Amino acid sequence: MFARPFTAALLLAAFLPAGAALAQPTAAATFQTNDGSAAGTATLSEGPTGVLLRIEVEGLDAGWHGVHFHAVGECSDAKFMSSGGHINHAQEADKAPHGLLNPEGPDFGDLPNLYVAEDGTGKAEMFSGLVSFDGQGERAALFDADGSAIVIHEGADDHASQPIGGAGARIACAVLERAE
């Protein structure tokens, strides 16, 4: 019953250039630590309802770490405060509070936590339906006039308390750049 459509799909896929059927906008970022050391990468792919984020890091302390999209594409100072706060582009009075579990949240920058193993490496794949590359579907734009960054914090985000879920200091930062 399903053989013909399935076979047709396989044949079609065999004749398309690699990735042609799934072409989508992509972006990348390289993490640096507070001392300027390289700490890994992030790749982003935009889909119709949000952004898929894949993170691979090394050289971080073991355990859970908060991860957020920050409003400014800059990681120039040692504490990464130049990246601003979380993406939250609503008018000041309408800004959502922090937290994926907050009944009045989340803000546009909220993401799940990243787990780093005892050897200092971490890998995660996360999806956010709160952002897009250019503001599609009324989602926050990652590539607005001042860009965006991804920040990793020293501890876990509890996804509810203000302002950053108790995640602590910023320990790694990566500026988002569109892939060519």
PASEBA-1860 file (N, C-alpha, C; in nm, 3 decimals):
! residues 180
1> MFARPFTA> 0.081/-0.120/0.000/0.000/0.000/0.000/0.085/0.126/0.000 ~ 0.196/0.126/0.078/0.280/0.244/0.086/0.403/0.237/-0.003 ~ 0.423/0.127/-0.071/0.545/0.104/-0.147/0.565/0.206/-0.257 ~ 0.464/0.238/-0.333/0.482/0.329/-0.447/0.518/0.471/-0.402 ~ 0.443/0.535/-0.314/0.482/0.670/-0.273/0.620/0.672/-0.207 ~ 0.649/0.571/-0.126/0.778/0.565/-0.058/0.890/0.549/-0.159 ~ 0.872/0.457/-0.257/0.971/0.436/-0.361/0.991/0.563/-0.444 ~ 0.881/0.629/-0.479/0.891/0.753/-0.556/0.969/0.858/-0.479
9> ALLLAAFL> 0.947/0.867/-0.349/1.020/0.965/-0.268/1.169/0.933/-0.264 ~ 1.203/0.806/-0.251/1.344/0.766/-0.252/1.409/0.796/-0.385 ~ 1.340/0.767/-0.496/1.396/0.795/-0.627/1.415/0.944/-0.648 ~ 1.318/1.024/-0.608/1.330/1.168/-0.620/1.448/1.219/-0.539 ~ 1.462/1.171/-0.417/1.572/1.213/-0.331/1.707/1.176/-0.391 ~ 1.715/1.063/-0.459/1.840/1.018/-0.518/1.888/1.111/-0.629 ~ 1.796/1.181/-0.696/1.833/1.268/-0.807/1.846/1.415/-0.770 ~ 1.815/1.449/-0.646/1.829/1.588/-0.602/1.970/1.610/-0.550
17> PAGAALAQ> 2.024/1.730/-0.566/2.153/1.759/-0.505/2.142/1.744/-0.354 ~ 2.251/1.708/-0.289/2.251/1.689/-0.144/2.197/1.814/-0.075 ~ 2.100/1.794/0.010/2.044/1.904/0.086/1.942/1.988/0.013 ~ 1.919/1.965/-0.113/1.828/2.050/-0.189/1.686/2.042/-0.137 ~ 1.643/1.923/-0.100/1.506/1.907/-0.053/1.485/1.971/0.083 ~ 1.592/1.988/0.159/1.580/2.043/0.294/1.655/2.174/0.311 ~ 1.678/2.246/0.204/1.752/2.372/0.213/1.679/2.466/0.308 ~ 1.755/2.524/0.400/1.699/2.615/0.497/1.808/2.711/0.540
25> PTAAATFQ> 1.769/2.827/0.589/1.869/2.921/0.637/1.946/2.862/0.757 ~ 2.075/2.885/0.760/2.157/2.836/0.870/2.244/2.949/0.926 ~ 2.292/2.926/1.047/2.383/3.020/1.113/2.478/2.939/1.200 ~ 2.585/3.003/1.242/2.684/2.936/1.326/2.740/3.035/1.427 ~ 2.803/2.980/1.530/2.865/3.064/1.632/2.977/2.984/1.698 ~ 3.081/3.053/1.743/3.193/2.990/1.812/3.200/3.045/1.954 ~ 3.195/2.955/2.052/3.199/2.995/2.193/3.341/3.027/2.237 ~ 3.350/3.128/2.321/3.475/3.159/2.390/3.444/3.170/2.539
33> TNDGSAAG> 3.544/3.136/2.621/3.528/3.147/2.765/3.571/3.285/2.812 ~ 3.558/3.310/2.940/3.594/3.441/2.996/3.740/3.477/2.973 ~ 3.828/3.377/2.961/3.969/3.407/2.937/4.004/3.409/2.788 ~ 3.902/3.397/2.702/3.923/3.404/2.558/3.950/3.271/2.491 ~ 3.952/3.162/2.567/3.977/3.030/2.509/3.857/2.983/2.427 ~ 3.885/2.908/2.321/3.778/2.848/2.242/3.708/2.743/2.326 ~ 3.575/2.737/2.315/3.498/2.645/2.399/3.395/2.565/2.320 ~ 3.395/2.572/2.188/3.301/2.492/2.112/3.223/2.574/2.011
41> TATLSEGP> 3.117/2.512/1.957/3.041/2.575/1.850/2.891/2.555/1.869 ~ 2.818/2.636/1.796/2.673/2.621/1.786/2.638/2.634/1.639 ~ 2.544/2.553/1.594/2.488/2.567/1.460/2.338/2.582/1.474 ~ 2.281/2.665/1.391/2.139/2.692/1.395/2.079/2.669/1.258 ~ 1.961/2.610/1.257/1.885/2.591/1.133/1.746/2.645/1.157 ~ 1.699/2.726/1.062/1.566/2.782/1.077/1.463/2.696/1.007 ~ 1.358/2.664/1.078/1.246/2.589/1.023/1.124/2.679/1.017 ~ 1.011/2.626/0.974/0.890/2.707/0.957/0.830/2.760/1.088
49> TGVLLRIE> 0.862/2.695/1.201/0.802/2.740/1.328/0.904/2.778/1.433 ~ 1.030/2.788/1.398/1.132/2.826/1.495/1.271/2.789/1.451 ~ 1.362/2.782/1.548/1.504/2.760/1.521/1.554/2.639/1.598 ~ 1.622/2.549/1.527/1.687/2.433/1.587/1.832/2.472/1.615 ~ 1.876/2.449/1.738/2.009/2.488/1.783/2.084/2.364/1.827 ~ 2.203/2.343/1.772/2.289/2.232/1.815/2.416/2.293/1.876 ~ 2.444/2.254/2.000/2.560/2.305/2.073/2.657/2.191/2.101 ~ 2.785/2.215/2.079/2.892/2.123/2.117/3.000/2.205/2.184
57> VEGLDAGW> 3.026/2.176/2.314/3.123/2.254/2.391/3.227/2.163/2.455 ~ 3.337/2.225/2.497/3.443/2.154/2.568/3.511/2.251/2.663 ~ 3.574/2.197/2.767/3.649/2.278/2.861/3.564/2.351/2.964 ~ 3.438/2.309/2.980/3.352/2.371/3.081/3.341/2.280/3.201 ~ 3.301/2.336/3.315/3.280/2.257/3.435/3.164/2.162/3.416 ~ 3.175/2.044/3.476/3.070/1.943/3.466/2.942/1.993/3.534 ~ 2.829/1.946/3.483/2.699/1.976/3.542/2.609/2.049/3.444 ~ 2.495/2.094/3.497/2.395/2.165/3.417/2.429/2.312/3.407
65> HGVHFHAV> 2.403/2.370/3.289/2.432/2.511/3.263/2.314/2.575/3.190 ~ 2.275/2.693/3.237/2.173/2.769/3.166/2.226/2.819/3.033 ~ 2.139/2.824/2.934/2.173/2.872/2.800/2.062/2.967/2.757 ~ 2.102/3.081/2.700/2.002/3.180/2.658/2.048/3.251/2.531 ~ 1.950/3.294/2.451/1.978/3.388/2.342/1.983/3.527/2.405 ~ 2.092/3.601/2.379/2.106/3.737/2.431/2.089/3.838/2.318 ~ 2.047/3.957/2.355/1.994/4.057/2.262/2.097/4.127/2.174 ~ 2.226/4.118/2.207/2.328/4.189/2.129/2.433/4.089/2.083
73> GECSDAKF> 2.467/4.094/1.957/2.568/4.005/1.901/2.708/4.054/1.930 ~ 2.745/4.046/2.057/2.877/4.091/2.100/2.920/4.013/2.222 ~ 3.046/3.973/2.224/3.105/3.901/2.338/3.241/3.962/2.370 ~ 3.250/4.094/2.366/3.380/4.162/2.370/3.440/4.179/2.508 ~ 3.360/4.179/2.613/3.420/4.196/2.746/3.430/4.061/2.817 ~ 3.518/4.051/2.915/3.547/3.924/2.981/3.427/3.863/3.053 ~ 3.333/3.944/3.097/3.215/3.889/3.166/3.095/3.877/3.073 ~ 3.113/3.911/2.946/3.013/3.900/2.840/2.888/3.984/2.865
81> MSSGGHIN> 2.903/4.092/2.940/2.790/4.181/2.964/2.755/4.260/2.838 ~ 2.848/4.268/2.742/2.822/4.339/2.617/2.714/4.271/2.534 ~ 2.681/4.146/2.567/2.576/4.075/2.494/2.436/4.118/2.541 ~ 2.428/4.205/2.640/2.300/4.254/2.688/2.221/4.147/2.761 ~ 2.093/4.173/2.781/2.004/4.077/2.846/1.948/3.979/2.745 ~ 1.855/3.899/2.790/1.790/3.804/2.700/1.714/3.877/2.591 ~ 1.700/3.813/2.476/1.614/3.866/2.371/1.474/3.877/2.429 ~ 1.415/3.994/2.418/1.281/4.017/2.472/1.230/4.143/2.405
89> HAQEADKA> 1.198/4.136/2.276/1.173/4.253/2.193/1.038/4.322/2.212 ~ 0.955/4.273/2.302/0.826/4.339/2.324/0.848/4.477/2.386 ~ 0.747/4.560/2.382/0.755/4.690/2.449/0.781/4.667/2.597 ~ 0.849/4.758/2.662/0.889/4.741/2.802/0.775/4.691/2.889 ~ 0.657/4.749/2.877/0.544/4.710/2.961/0.493/4.570/2.927 ~ 0.523/4.522/2.805/0.472/4.392/2.761/0.576/4.281/2.765 ~ 0.698/4.311/2.814/0.804/4.210/2.813/0.767/4.094/2.905 ~ 0.789/3.976/2.856/0.760/3.856/2.934/0.871/3.834/3.037
97> PHGLLNPE> 0.837/3.785/3.154/0.941/3.751/3.251/1.015/3.625/3.209 ~ 1.133/3.606/3.266/1.216/3.490/3.238/1.148/3.362/3.284 ~ 1.175/3.254/3.210/1.144/3.122/3.258/1.052/3.039/3.172 ~ 1.104/2.925/3.124/1.022/2.832/3.048/0.908/2.775/3.131 ~ 0.924/2.774/3.264/0.820/2.723/3.353/0.743/2.834/3.423 ~ 0.775/2.958/3.392/0.707/3.072/3.454/0.570/3.088/3.388 ~ 0.461/3.092/3.466/0.328/3.104/3.406/0.308/3.233/3.327 ~ 0.391/3.334/3.351/0.382/3.459/3.275/0.491/3.471/3.171
105> GPDFGDLP> 0.579/3.375/3.162/0.688/3.375/3.067/0.654/3.286/2.948 ~ 0.751/3.245/2.874/0.892/3.277/2.885/0.929/3.401/2.804 ~ 1.052/3.451/2.828/1.099/3.555/2.737/1.156/3.487/2.613 ~ 1.181/3.564/2.508/1.224/3.507/2.380/1.362/3.440/2.386 ~ 1.443/3.474/2.485/1.577/3.418/2.493/1.587/3.287/2.569 ~ 1.479/3.243/2.632/1.485/3.124/2.716/1.506/2.997/2.636 ~ 1.595/2.912/2.687/1.627/2.782/2.627/1.643/2.679/2.738 ~ 1.636/2.551/2.705/1.664/2.446/2.805/1.809/2.451/2.851
113> NLYVAEDG> 1.838/2.382/2.960/1.975/2.372/3.011/2.060/2.279/2.925 ~ 2.191/2.299/2.935/2.292/2.217/2.868/2.363/2.134/2.975 ~ 2.382/2.005/2.952/2.457/1.922/3.046/2.598/1.900/2.994 ~ 2.697/1.923/3.083/2.838/1.901/3.051/2.887/1.783/3.135 ~ 2.949/1.686/3.070/2.998/1.564/3.135/3.125/1.592/3.216 ~ 3.168/1.492/3.291/3.287/1.505/3.375/3.412/1.541/3.295 ~ 3.418/1.502/3.167/3.535/1.533/3.085/3.530/1.674/3.028 ~ 3.429/1.753/3.065/3.419/1.892/3.021/3.351/1.912/2.888
121> TGKAEMFS> 3.299/1.804/2.828/3.231/1.817/2.700/3.080/1.812/2.718 ~ 3.012/1.883/2.632/2.867/1.883/2.634/2.813/1.892/2.493 ~ 2.701/1.825/2.471/2.633/1.830/2.342/2.484/1.839/2.370 ~ 2.417/1.922/2.294/2.272/1.933/2.309/2.211/1.980/2.178 ~ 2.087/1.942/2.159/2.008/1.993/2.049/1.881/2.049/2.111 ~ 1.852/2.175/2.080/1.739/2.246/2.139/1.658/2.311/2.029 ~ 1.530/2.330/2.055/1.444/2.398/1.960/1.375/2.513/2.031 ~ 1.370/2.629/1.966/1.295/2.742/2.018/1.193/2.788/1.914
129> GLVSFDGQ> 1.069/2.786/1.953/0.962/2.841/1.869/0.938/2.987/1.899 ~ 1.028/3.049/1.978/1.015/3.188/2.020/1.094/3.284/1.933 ~ 1.187/3.230/1.851/1.275/3.315/1.770/1.272/3.270/1.625 ~ 1.322/3.357/1.538/1.345/3.326/1.398/1.467/3.407/1.355 ~ 1.517/3.384/1.237/1.632/3.460/1.193/1.597/3.607/1.170 ~ 1.482/3.633/1.108/1.449/3.771/1.069/1.313/3.820/1.118 ~ 1.256/3.757/1.220/1.129/3.803/1.275/1.006/3.742/1.211 ~ 1.021/3.627/1.145/0.907/3.562/1.082/0.804/3.519/1.188
137> GERAALFD> 0.678/3.525/1.149/0.571/3.478/1.236/0.561/3.551/1.368 ~ 0.602/3.675/1.373/0.600/3.757/1.494/0.693/3.704/1.603 ~ 0.785/3.616/1.567/0.887/3.571/1.661/1.001/3.672/1.664 ~ 1.077/3.672/1.771/1.189/3.765/1.784/1.295/3.735/1.678 ~ 1.355/3.840/1.624/1.458/3.827/1.520/1.596/3.812/1.582 ~ 1.666/3.704/1.549/1.803/3.688/1.595/1.898/3.781/1.521 ~ 1.867/3.809/1.394/1.954/3.894/1.313/1.891/4.031/1.293 ~ 1.861/4.098/1.404/1.813/4.236/1.396/1.935/4.328/1.380
145> ADGSAIVI> 1.919/4.457/1.399/2.026/4.554/1.372/2.153/4.529/1.452 ~ 2.142/4.480/1.576/2.262/4.457/1.656/2.294/4.309/1.677 ~ 2.227/4.222/1.604/2.256/4.079/1.611/2.217/4.016/1.744 ~ 2.267/3.896/1.767/2.238/3.822/1.889/2.357/3.734/1.926 ~ 2.357/3.689/2.051/2.461/3.598/2.100/2.393/3.485/2.177 ~ 2.467/3.376/2.194/2.425/3.268/2.282/2.519/3.272/2.401 ~ 2.463/3.272/2.520/2.543/3.276/2.642/2.516/3.151/2.724 ~ 2.625/3.092/2.774/2.618/2.978/2.867/2.654/3.030/3.005
153> HEGADDHA> 2.575/2.991/3.105/2.595/3.036/3.243/2.663/2.929/3.327 ~ 2.717/2.968/3.444/2.792/2.876/3.528/2.706/2.768/3.594 ~ 2.579/2.792/3.613/2.492/2.695/3.678/2.365/2.672/3.600 ~ 2.282/2.584/3.655/2.156/2.550/3.592/2.055/2.664/3.604 ~ 1.968/2.674/3.507/1.856/2.767/3.507/1.737/2.693/3.567 ~ 1.672/2.752/3.670/1.555/2.687/3.729/1.428/2.714/3.648 ~ 1.439/2.793/3.544/1.331/2.823/3.449/1.213/2.897/3.509 ~ 1.234/2.963/3.624/1.123/3.036/3.685/1.165/3.164/3.755
161> SQPIGGAG> 1.273/3.160/3.834/1.306/3.278/3.913/1.367/3.389/3.827 ~ 1.360/3.511/3.877/1.404/3.629/3.802/1.539/3.676/3.856 ~ 1.625/3.731/3.772/1.602/3.758/3.630/1.650/3.646/3.538 ~ 1.740/3.555/3.584/1.796/3.455/3.493/1.785/3.313/3.547 ~ 1.690/3.288/3.632/1.669/3.153/3.681/1.779/3.102/3.773 ~ 1.854/3.195/3.836/1.959/3.154/3.927/2.078/3.090/3.859 ~ 2.095/3.111/3.730/2.201/3.044/3.653/2.341/3.099/3.678 ~ 2.353/3.215/3.738/2.484/3.268/3.773/2.557/3.337/3.660
169> ARIACAVL> 2.688/3.348/3.679/2.773/3.424/3.588/2.773/3.365/3.447 ~ 2.807/3.452/3.353/2.820/3.413/3.212/2.961/3.355/3.193 ~ 2.970/3.230/3.148/3.101/3.166/3.137/3.146/3.139/2.994 ~ 3.053/3.145/2.899/3.088/3.128/2.757/2.990/3.206/2.673 ~ 3.040/3.259/2.562/2.958/3.345/2.477/2.994/3.320/2.331 ~ 2.893/3.328/2.244/2.915/3.308/2.100/2.826/3.403/2.022 ~ 2.883/3.477/1.930/2.809/3.569/1.844/2.754/3.492/1.724 ~ 2.626/3.509/1.697/2.562/3.441/1.584/2.603/3.506/1.452
177> ERAE> 2.636/3.423/1.355/2.670/3.471/1.221/2.598/3.385/1.118 ~ 2.540/3.449/1.018/2.474/3.374/0.912/2.576/3.291/0.836 ~ 2.538/3.170/0.802/2.625/3.084/0.721/2.614/3.127/0.576 ~ 2.721/3.113/0.503/2.723/3.151/0.361/2.665/3.043/0.277
END
